[in-house]
Amino acid sequence: MAKYLDNAGLERLAALLNGKLGGKQDRLTGQSGQVVGFDTEGNAVAQEGVTMDDVNAAITQAVTGAIEEGY
């Protein structure tokens, strides 16, 4: 146990933490109501969130389309 508490052990721990945290994602920012999406290059970008009105409109359109196709 002592070998982990000496300077060499602390240096190993620091190197391990730097390696793990080096690829950490930057802090995301945005405004209330936004969600995180991705642009064409795969970068995180703020996008407008989906509302219940959007969901209801999509469901209505899908149901109406299915009914119309059935006739």
C-alpha positions as CSV (number, residue, x, y, z in Angstrom):
1,M,0.0,0.0,0.0
2,A,2.9,2.4,0.8
3,K,4.1,2.3,-2.9
4,Y,0.8,4.0,-3.9
5,L,1.2,6.8,-1.5
6,D,4.8,7.8,-2.4
7,N,5.8,10.3,-5.1
8,A,6.0,7.7,-7.8
9,G,2.5,6.4,-6.9
10,L,1.1,10.0,-7.0
11,E,2.8,10.6,-10.3
12,R,1.2,7.4,-11.7
13,L,-2.2,8.5,-10.4
14,A,-1.8,12.0,-11.9
15,A,-0.8,10.5,-15.2
16,L,-3.8,8.1,-15.1
17,L,-6.2,11.0,-14.3
18,N,-4.7,13.2,-17.0
19,G,-5.1,10.5,-19.5
20,K,-8.7,9.8,-18.6
21,L,-9.8,13.4,-18.2
22,G,-7.8,14.7,-21.3
23,G,-10.6,13.7,-23.6
24,K,-13.3,15.1,-21.4
25,Q,-16.0,16.9,-23.3
26,D,-16.1,20.7,-22.9
27,R,-19.0,22.2,-21.0
28,L,-22.1,22.5,-23.2
29,T,-24.0,25.8,-23.2
30,G,-27.4,26.8,-24.4
31,Q,-30.7,28.3,-23.4
32,S,-33.7,26.9,-21.5
33,G,-35.8,24.7,-23.8
34,Q,-33.0,23.7,-26.1
35,V,-31.6,20.2,-26.6
36,V,-28.2,19.0,-27.8
37,G,-27.9,17.7,-31.3
38,F,-25.1,17.2,-33.8
39,D,-24.1,19.1,-36.9
40,T,-22.8,17.4,-40.1
41,E,-19.3,17.3,-38.7
42,G,-20.5,15.5,-35.5
43,N,-20.0,18.5,-33.2
44,A,-22.5,19.1,-30.4
45,V,-24.8,22.1,-31.1
46,A,-27.8,23.5,-29.4
47,Q,-31.2,22.9,-31.1
48,E,-34.7,23.9,-30.3
49,G,-36.5,21.3,-28.2
50,V,-39.6,19.4,-29.2
51,T,-42.9,20.5,-27.7
52,M,-46.0,18.5,-27.0
53,D,-47.7,20.4,-29.8
54,D,-44.9,19.1,-32.2
55,V,-45.5,15.5,-30.9
56,N,-49.3,15.8,-31.2
57,A,-49.0,17.2,-34.8
58,A,-46.6,14.3,-35.8
59,I,-49.0,11.7,-34.3
60,T,-52.0,13.2,-36.0
61,Q,-50.2,13.4,-39.4
62,A,-49.0,9.7,-39.0
63,V,-52.5,8.5,-38.1
64,T,-54.2,10.5,-40.8
65,G,-51.7,9.2,-43.4
66,A,-52.2,5.6,-42.3
67,I,-56.0,6.0,-42.5
68,E,-55.9,7.6,-45.9
69,E,-53.6,4.9,-47.2
70,G,-56.0,2.3,-45.9
71,Y,-58.8,3.5,-48.1
